Amino acid sequence: MLGGKKLVGLLLGLTLIFLLTLLGQQVAAQDHLAGREWDELRAASPVELTHVSQPLLEGMLRQEAEARAASCPGAEVLFNREVRSLRQANDGSFVHLELGAPAAASESVEADVVLACDGSHSLARRAIGVQMRGPPALQHFYSVHFRAPRLGSALRSRGVADSMLYFALSPKAIAVVVAHSIGGGLGGSSGSNGDGEWVAQLPFFPALQGDDPYDDAEVIRQITAAIGEPLEVSLLARRRWSMVANVADRLSVGRVYLIGDAAHQFPPAGGFGMNTGLQDAHNLCWKVAAVHHGVADPSLLRSYDAERRPVALTNASLSVHNCDPPPQRRHRSCRPIAQF
């Protein structure tokens, strides 16, 4: 539930399905939700596990934020803005920001506190002089959002179970494919997630291929090779990213506090990234509110760094442990987490 509204997503299991190609021979399947431990976790929760894609979730969060802002005097939700600069007053009394829409003049804003949730390339983090610490990048990928309307029905016709996660492992292409909207009635609310939308992670190797080796045509070729048959595929978006395990050397300076990917970035193995970011926000926001309403001393905010950075370091190590193979099978490019 979100604001009293039902959160609609894909009611899928968490069986990992390994195939030579998506429409080819199935090699293995591993159900992560089977067994006594999962039954105990399920009994402890009032809701069922639901796979909700990021675009669908972000749209619902925006609606909720705008609804709450409308009933909160002085609150305003601004979209289509970027933070162009951030600096703290010399006496530490406020934070000055310059905001602006693309190709528009800047707007000046003064804030008592800035919660910087501006992602892995955080401008706020750079502005306050905080560095990220961690081992070299573990892997490099293209994240490809694509539409393949017939892929879901083609998988079902071959007896492949609906799942959230598919691994295509062939000599022609390697891809980890996430179902955003399988199609045939198993998509987002009222088709809001599109029909037959998927996201593929395509690995590449900068030392051998360069920093940006794939254009749109090559991405489509690899997706088609991973599928195994020439189905209709249309590219919606693509971007490069590096799998890292980085934690900021400080989570706050003065009146600026780093949250989420601005503060830490983990391998996507275990679901620690978003969960740690949500915990950051929960830890900090009630403290900001208490100080704002005069029921707590501003020194309470200093506890944020002491409480959250150790958690981020632990979760970074756990994420690397989950994705890194045993030493006897570890590629020489992998580094031990002791490099934090």
Phi, psi and omega in degrees: 000143176221110182060034179083000180256145180289129177275114186257125177214206179267120179273075185248156171282180178245052173274124176274123185249123182251127183222159174292314165224165183301325180255017180251207185291131174278130184264318184197165174212140180228118181270112181280353183250017179262150174108172186296321182298317179294320179301320179292318178296317181298320180294335182278349185252142178280354182230160177274157174295133179225133176270113180242123181291155181299316179300320179293315180296317181297322177296320179291321178295323178296314179302318181294318180297318181292322179295319180289323179296325181296333181256010182239107182305131178088350180274143179213134177256120182251129174241167182059039176234152172232148174275117184267331176203156179213131176211148178263143180300148182302326180271004177073017187272341180198172175243132179255129178235147171249119179247156176191148171280158178306134178062022179238161179293157181282152174246140179264136179226136173248136185226144173288322182218141174241122173260105187270103178248044191260029165082182188295334179260034188314119172294321181298319180298317178294321183296328181264006172076027180266138181254151173269142180237140177165174180288170176302161180306138182278319179207168180228140185219158158259129172265120189239116175267119184220162177246130175221086190300332185262358185293317181300312180293327178293322176297314181297321181295341177261008176080014179276127184292147171298130180212173178273332193222125179234141177244117176259119188231087180232163178298337184271335182196143172240129181210140168257119189245126180253130177280117172268319178208101186296326183104171180067034177093359180250055181237201180283179183299123178052035178073014184296342180262009184079177179238122182075044177257140185219161172232129178246140171256117181250117181286149170215168189231097186305323182297332181257329189247352185093174187282336183215070191279344189249124170268182183302318182296320180291323177298314178297320179298317181291321177299315180297320178295322179292325177291318177099351177216154184280069174281164175294125179225128175236136184275127178260321179193156174209149175203154177270149173208158180243135176280114183230169174227081186243143175227137179296146180288342170214149178259357178204148171219119181062239183258013181249129183235132181267136182227146173067219184297339175293335183257333185198146177225129184237157166300146183280060183231093180121352178074026185279335187299298182293321181297319179294321177296318177297320178294322174305309183298318180297318181297322189269322191294321179293330178289317177300317179296318181296319178293316182300321182272004175076017180259001177216150177285145179304338179297341178301327183293339180292343180289344183302308182299315183295327183273325189264329182295318176301324177295318179298318178297317178297315182290329174298315179297318180295321180296318178293319177302321181290327186257344185271131179289166176302158185306325184289343180243012185279133176290149185296343180284343179284144182237148178290150183293348179298349179284000172298000000 
